[in-house]
Amino acid sequence: MAKKKKSVELSERNITCKVNEIEYKLIRLYPSAMNVDVKELGENAKKGQQNIPFAHLPKEIKKLVKG
């Protein structure tokens, strides 16, 4: 049976990115599911956290997260 990987905390690193004209702050990476918890930034931001696929992040941000 596969070993479940622990989540990687990213909130201390203050990584932000834009996806589809919306700015997000990365909170946590789940390597087993390759998903990222994000928080929307800006005036019209939704409250709470959202979960988006890691593949939707820009290439520069992926390098920061994996590095």
Secondary structure, 3 states (H helix, E strand, C coil): CCCCCCCEECHHHCCEEEECCEEEEEEEEECCCCEEEEEECCCCCCCCEEEEEHHHCCHHHHHHHHC
